[in-house]
């Protein structure tokens, strides 16, 4: 995962950003349905994504993607 973040930060720096940060976020959700004190349903889901924030020429830019690969990280940073 660190290599993906490094590629995003490097791409932002190469485009002239004076500041950049990148993060990978994982979200997990559980839903439990109970009826008459008995569990009747259980749902679990999760997702991961990439977020990039840059400061370029005094303006903030934000981008995100649900794809976690180096080329997508670079695209978001640009």
GUTORSE-317031 format. One record per atom (N, C-alpha, C, O): residue number from 1; atom name; x, y, z. Coordinates in pm, 1 decimal. Example, Ala and Ser with C-alpha at 12.3 -4.5 7.8 and 13.67 -1.06 7.14 Angstrom:
<nodes>
NODE   seq   atom         c1         c2         c3
NODE     1      N     1319.0     -569.0      780.0
NODE     1     CA     1230.0     -450.0      780.0
NODE     1      C     1320.0     -330.0      780.0
NODE     1      O     1423.6     -331.9      846.5
NODE     2      N     1285.0     -225.0      708.0
NODE     2     CA     1367.0     -106.0      714.0
NODE     2      C     1290.0        3.0      787.0
NODE     2      O     1340.9      113.8      803.9
</nodes>
This chain:
<nodes>
NODE   seq   atom         c1         c2         c3
NODE     1      N       81.4     -119.0        0.0
NODE     1     CA        0.0        0.0        0.0
NODE     1      C       86.5      126.5        0.0
NODE     1      O       50.1      228.2      -59.1
NODE     2      N      201.6      118.2       67.3
NODE     2     CA      287.4      236.4       74.1
NODE     2      C      335.3      279.8      -63.5
NODE     2      O      351.1      399.2      -88.8
NODE     3      N      358.7      183.5     -153.4
NODE     3     CA      404.5      219.5     -287.2
NODE     3      C      297.4      298.3     -363.9
NODE     3      O      330.4      387.4     -442.2
NODE     4      N      171.5      266.2     -342.1
NODE     4     CA       61.8      339.6     -406.7
NODE     4      C       58.8      483.2     -355.4
NODE     4      O       44.6      577.2     -433.7
NODE     5      N       72.0      500.0     -225.2
NODE     5     CA       72.8      634.5     -167.0
NODE     5      C      194.8      713.6     -213.8
NODE     5      O      184.4      832.5     -244.0
NODE     6      N      309.6      647.7     -219.7
NODE     6     CA      430.7      714.7     -268.5
NODE     6      C      414.8      763.2     -411.6
NODE     6      O      459.1      873.1     -445.2
NODE     7      N      351.7      682.0     -496.3
NODE     7     CA      331.1      721.7     -636.7
NODE     7      C      239.4      843.5     -645.4
NODE     7      O      262.0      931.9     -728.1
NODE     8      N      136.5      849.1     -561.5
NODE     8     CA       45.7      964.5     -561.9
NODE     8      C      120.1     1090.1     -519.3
NODE     8      O      107.7     1194.4     -583.5
NODE     9      N      196.1     1081.1     -412.9
NODE     9     CA      268.7     1197.9     -363.4
NODE     9      C      374.8     1244.0     -462.7
NODE     9      O      394.6     1364.1     -481.0
NODE    10      N      442.5     1150.2     -526.1
NODE    10     CA      543.0     1184.7     -626.2
NODE    10      C      478.6     1254.3     -745.9
NODE    10      O      532.0     1353.5     -795.7
NODE    11      N      365.8     1204.1     -791.9
NODE    11     CA      295.8     1266.5     -905.7
NODE    11      C      251.8     1407.9     -870.3
NODE    11      O      262.0     1498.0     -953.6
NODE    12      N      203.8     1428.8     -750.0
NODE    12     CA      161.6     1562.7     -707.4
NODE    12      C      281.1     1657.6     -704.5
NODE    12      O      270.9     1772.4     -747.7
NODE    13      N      393.4     1609.8     -653.8
NODE    13     CA      514.0     1692.7     -647.3
NODE    13      C      562.8     1727.0     -788.9
NODE    13      O      603.9     1840.2     -814.3
NODE    14      N      558.5     1631.1     -879.5
NODE    14     CA      603.7     1655.7    -1016.6
NODE    14      C      515.5     1755.4    -1091.2
NODE    14      O      562.0     1821.7    -1183.8
NODE    15      N      389.2     1766.5    -1052.0
NODE    15     CA      300.6     1864.3    -1116.7
NODE    15      C      311.0     2002.1    -1051.7
NODE    15      O      245.1     2096.5    -1095.2
NODE    16      N      393.8     2013.9     -947.6
NODE    16     CA      417.1     2145.0     -887.7
NODE    16      C      340.4     2174.3     -761.5
NODE    16      O      338.7     2289.0     -716.8
NODE    17      N      277.1     2076.0     -702.3
NODE    17     CA      201.2     2098.5     -578.7
NODE    17      C      295.5     2139.1     -466.5
NODE    17      O      401.9     2079.8     -449.1
NODE    18      N      255.7     2240.4     -390.6
NODE    18     CA      336.4     2282.4     -276.2
NODE    18      C      305.0     2198.8     -151.9
NODE    18      O      381.6     2199.7      -55.6
NODE    19      N      193.7     2127.5     -153.7
NODE    19     CA      153.8     2039.0      -44.7
NODE    19      C       72.1     1924.9     -103.7
NODE    19      O       -4.6     1945.4     -197.7
NODE    20      N       88.1     1806.2      -49.7
NODE    20     CA        5.7     1692.1      -92.9
NODE    20      C       -1.8     1590.3       19.9
NODE    20      O       94.9     1569.6       93.3
NODE    21      N     -117.4     1527.6       32.6
NODE    21     CA     -128.8     1411.5      120.1
NODE    21      C     -218.8     1310.5       51.2
NODE    21      O     -305.1     1345.3      -29.3
NODE    22      N     -196.3     1186.1       84.9
NODE    22     CA     -274.5     1077.2       26.4
NODE    22      C     -303.7      977.1      136.6
NODE    22      O     -222.2      955.7      226.3
NODE    23      N     -419.4      917.0      128.7
NODE    23     CA     -455.8      818.7      229.6
NODE    23      C     -539.6      707.5      168.2
NODE    23      O     -612.2      727.2       70.8
NODE    24      N     -527.0      593.1      227.4
NODE    24     CA     -611.5      479.9      190.5
NODE    24      C     -709.4      461.0      305.4
NODE    24      O     -670.7      452.5      421.9
NODE    25      N     -835.8      454.5      270.1
NODE    25     CA     -941.9      445.4      370.4
NODE    25      C    -1017.0      314.2      351.0
NODE    25      O    -1054.2      278.0      239.3
NODE    26      N    -1038.3      245.0      460.4
NODE    26     CA    -1118.6      122.9      458.1
NODE    26      C    -1242.1      145.7      543.6
NODE    26      O    -1233.0      193.3      656.7
NODE    27      N    -1357.7      111.2      488.0
NODE    27     CA    -1484.3      127.4      558.9
NODE    27      C    -1551.1       -9.0      571.0
NODE    27      O    -1560.7      -83.7      473.6
NODE    28      N    -1597.0      -40.3      691.3
NODE    28     CA    -1668.3     -166.6      714.2
NODE    28      C    -1802.1     -135.9      781.2
NODE    28      O    -1811.2      -48.5      867.5
NODE    29      N    -1904.1     -208.1      740.8
NODE    29     CA    -2037.8     -187.9      794.7
NODE    29      C    -2098.0     -323.7      831.9
NODE    29      O    -2082.8     -421.6      758.8
NODE    30      N    -2165.6     -327.9      945.2
NODE    30     CA    -2240.2     -445.9      987.0
NODE    30      C    -2382.3     -404.0     1021.8
NODE    30      O    -2404.8     -303.6     1089.4
NODE    31      N    -2477.2     -483.0      974.1
NODE    31     CA    -2617.5     -461.2     1007.9
NODE    31      C    -2670.8     -592.3     1065.8
NODE    31      O    -2662.2     -697.7     1002.7
NODE    32      N    -2725.1     -584.0     1184.9
NODE    32     CA    -2782.3     -701.3     1251.2
NODE    32      C    -2930.3     -675.3     1272.8
NODE    32      O    -2969.4     -573.9     1330.5
NODE    33      N    -3012.1     -768.8     1225.4
NODE    33     CA    -3156.9     -758.2     1243.2
NODE    33      C    -3199.9     -859.3     1349.4
NODE    33      O    -3167.0     -977.7     1342.1
NODE    34      N    -3273.8     -809.6     1447.8
NODE    34     CA    -3318.7     -894.5     1557.4
NODE    34      C    -3471.0     -886.3     1566.7
NODE    34      O    -3529.3     -777.9     1562.4
NODE    35      N    -3533.9    -1002.6     1579.4
NODE    35     CA    -3679.4    -1009.2     1595.3
NODE    35      C    -3709.4    -1109.1     1706.0
NODE    35      O    -3665.3    -1224.0     1701.2
NODE    36      N    -3784.2    -1064.4     1804.8
NODE    36     CA    -3817.9    -1149.4     1920.3
NODE    36      C    -3692.7    -1209.0     1985.1
NODE    36      O    -3687.9    -1327.5     2018.1
NODE    37      N    -3592.6    -1123.9     2002.2
NODE    37     CA    -3466.6    -1160.6     2065.8
NODE    37      C    -3384.4    -1262.4     1987.2
NODE    37      O    -3290.5    -1320.5     2041.6
NODE    38      N    -3417.0    -1284.2     1864.1
NODE    38     CA    -3342.4    -1377.1     1779.1
NODE    38      C    -3283.5    -1300.6     1661.2
NODE    38      O    -3350.9    -1218.5     1599.0
NODE    39      N    -3159.3    -1328.1     1631.9
NODE    39     CA    -3096.7    -1266.1     1515.0
NODE    39      C    -3158.5    -1329.1     1390.8
NODE    39      O    -3153.1    -1450.7     1372.4
NODE    40      N    -3217.7    -1244.5     1305.2
NODE    40     CA    -3283.0    -1294.6     1184.1
NODE    40      C    -3204.7    -1262.1     1057.5
NODE    40      O    -3228.4    -1322.8      953.0
NODE    41      N    -3113.0    -1168.4     1065.5
NODE    41     CA    -3032.6    -1135.3      948.3
NODE    41      C    -2903.5    -1067.9      992.7
NODE    41      O    -2899.8     -996.7     1093.0
NODE    42      N    -2799.2    -1092.0      916.6
NODE    42     CA    -2670.2    -1030.3      940.9
NODE    42      C    -2608.9     -994.2      806.7
NODE    42      O    -2596.0    -1079.5      718.8
NODE    43      N    -2571.6     -869.3      790.8
NODE    43     CA    -2507.7     -823.4      668.1
NODE    43      C    -2375.0     -758.3      703.1
NODE    43      O    -2366.3     -679.8      797.5
NODE    44      N    -2272.4     -791.1      626.9
NODE    44     CA    -2142.9     -727.7      642.5
NODE    44      C    -2097.0     -680.3      506.3
NODE    44      O    -2112.1     -750.9      406.6
NODE    45      N    -2041.3     -561.3      502.4
NODE    45     CA    -1986.3     -510.8      376.8
NODE    45      C    -1864.7     -425.1      407.6
NODE    45      O    -1848.0     -375.3      518.9
NODE    46      N    -1781.7     -409.4      308.1
NODE    46     CA    -1662.6     -328.3      324.7
NODE    46      C    -1617.5     -272.4      192.2
NODE    46      O    -1649.0     -325.7       85.7
NODE    47      N    -1543.7     -164.6      200.6
NODE    47     CA    -1487.6     -104.6       80.4
NODE    47      C    -1357.0      -34.2      115.8
NODE    47      O    -1333.9        4.3      230.4
NODE    48      N    -1272.1      -18.5       13.9
NODE    48     CA    -1145.9       52.7       31.5
NODE    48      C    -1133.1      153.8      -80.1
NODE    48      O    -1184.8      133.5     -190.0
NODE    49      N    -1065.2      261.3      -52.1
NODE    49     CA    -1045.8      362.4     -153.9
NODE    49      C     -925.1      449.4     -122.9
NODE    49      O     -863.6      439.6      -16.7
NODE    50      N     -893.7      534.2     -218.6
NODE    50     CA     -779.7      623.6     -210.5
NODE    50      C     -828.7      767.3     -215.5
NODE    50      O     -915.6      800.3     -296.2
NODE    51      N     -774.3      852.3     -131.0
NODE    51     CA     -805.2      995.0     -133.7
NODE    51      C     -676.4     1074.5     -144.4
NODE    51      O     -577.9     1044.0      -77.2
NODE    52      N     -677.3     1177.3     -229.8
NODE    52     CA     -560.0     1261.9     -249.9
NODE    52      C     -602.6     1407.2     -235.4
NODE    52      O     -707.0     1447.7     -286.4
NODE    53      N     -520.4     1485.9     -164.8
NODE    53     CA     -546.7     1628.4     -145.3
NODE    53      C     -417.9     1702.3     -180.9
NODE    53      O     -310.4     1666.1     -132.9
NODE    54      N     -428.1     1806.3     -265.5
NODE    54     CA     -309.4     1882.8     -305.6
NODE    54      C     -337.3     2032.4     -296.7
NODE    54      O     -451.6     2077.3     -304.6
NODE    55      N     -230.2     2107.2     -280.2
NODE    55     CA     -234.8     2252.7     -284.7
NODE    55      C     -144.3     2295.4     -399.6
NODE    55      O      -23.3     2272.6     -396.4
NODE    56      N     -204.1     2357.7     -501.5
NODE    56     CA     -131.5     2397.5     -621.0
NODE    56      C     -169.1     2539.8     -656.3
NODE    56      O     -286.3     2569.7     -679.5
NODE    57      N      -70.2     2627.8     -660.4
NODE    57     CA      -91.9     2769.2     -693.2
NODE    57      C     -198.1     2833.4     -603.8
NODE    57      O     -278.3     2913.8     -651.1
NODE    58      N     -199.0     2798.5     -475.5
NODE    58     CA     -290.8     2858.0     -380.2
NODE    58      C     -431.0     2800.4     -380.0
NODE    58      O     -517.4     2849.8     -307.5
NODE    59      N     -455.5     2697.6     -459.1
NODE    59     CA     -589.0     2635.9     -464.4
NODE    59      C     -580.7     2489.4     -422.3
NODE    59      O     -485.6     2418.4     -455.2
NODE    60      N     -682.6     2446.6     -348.9
NODE    60     CA     -690.3     2307.3     -305.6
NODE    60      C     -755.6     2221.9     -413.0
NODE    60      O     -850.2     2264.9     -479.1
NODE    61      N     -705.2     2102.4     -429.6
NODE    61     CA     -765.7     2004.3     -519.4
NODE    61      C     -785.0     1874.1     -445.0
NODE    61      O     -700.6     1834.1     -364.9
NODE    62      N     -895.3     1808.6     -471.4
NODE    62     CA     -928.6     1682.4     -405.7
NODE    62      C     -968.7     1580.2     -511.0
NODE    62      O    -1036.4     1613.9     -608.1
NODE    63      N     -927.4     1456.9     -492.2
NODE    63     CA     -968.9     1349.2     -582.5
NODE    63      C     -973.2     1219.5     -502.1
NODE    63      O     -902.2     1204.1     -402.7
NODE    64      N    -1056.5     1128.0     -546.2
NODE    64     CA    -1069.2      998.8     -479.3
NODE    64      C    -1100.8      891.5     -581.8
NODE    64      O    -1150.5      920.1     -690.7
NODE    65      N    -1071.6      768.6     -545.5
NODE    65     CA    -1099.3      656.1     -633.3
NODE    65      C    -1120.6      530.5     -550.4
NODE    65      O    -1065.4      516.6     -441.3
NODE    66      N    -1199.9      440.8     -602.5
NODE    66     CA    -1221.3      311.1     -538.6
NODE    66      C    -1121.9      207.7     -590.2
NODE    66      O    -1120.7       93.9     -543.2
NODE    67      N    -1038.3      246.6     -686.9
NODE    67     CA     -936.3      155.8     -740.7
NODE    67      C     -804.3      181.5     -668.6
NODE    67      O     -760.4      295.9     -657.1
NODE    68      N     -742.3       75.9     -621.0
NODE    68     CA     -617.0       89.3     -548.0
NODE    68      C     -502.0       33.7     -630.8
NODE    68      O     -456.3      -78.3     -607.8
NODE    69      N     -455.7      112.4     -727.2
NODE    69     CA     -335.8       75.9     -800.7
NODE    69      C     -254.1      201.6     -828.4
NODE    69      O     -304.5      313.3     -816.6
NODE    70      N     -128.6      182.4     -865.0
NODE    70     CA      -35.3      294.8     -878.1
NODE    70      C      -77.2      393.3     -985.6
NODE    70      O      -67.0      514.2     -964.7
NODE    71      N     -124.0      345.3    -1100.0
NODE    71     CA     -162.1      436.7    -1207.6
NODE    71      C     -283.7      521.2    -1168.8
NODE    71      O     -292.4      638.0    -1206.7
NODE    72      N     -375.3      464.1    -1095.1
NODE    72     CA     -492.9      539.4    -1049.2
NODE    72      C     -452.6      643.0     -943.6
NODE    72      O     -508.4      752.6     -939.2
NODE    73      N     -356.4      607.7     -859.7
NODE    73     CA     -306.3      701.9     -760.3
NODE    73      C     -242.3      822.3     -828.6
NODE    73      O     -262.6      936.1     -786.4
NODE    74      N     -166.0      797.6     -932.8
NODE    74     CA     -103.2      906.3    -1008.1
NODE    74      C     -209.5      993.0    -1076.0
NODE    74      O     -198.9     1115.7    -1076.0
NODE    75      N     -310.4      930.2    -1133.1
NODE    75     CA     -416.8     1004.3    -1200.5
NODE    75      C     -488.9     1095.7    -1101.4
NODE    75      O     -516.4     1211.5    -1132.9
NODE    76      N     -518.9     1045.8     -984.8
NODE    76     CA     -586.4     1127.2     -883.3
NODE    76      C     -498.7     1244.8     -840.6
NODE    76      O     -549.1     1355.5     -821.4
NODE    77      N     -371.9     1222.7     -826.1
NODE    77     CA     -281.2     1328.9     -781.3
NODE    77      C     -266.1     1438.2     -887.5
NODE    77      O     -251.4     1555.8     -854.1
NODE    78      N     -269.8     1399.9    -1014.0
NODE    78     CA     -259.1     1498.7    -1121.3
NODE    78      C     -387.1     1577.2    -1134.0
NODE    78      O     -397.2     1665.4    -1219.3
</nodes>
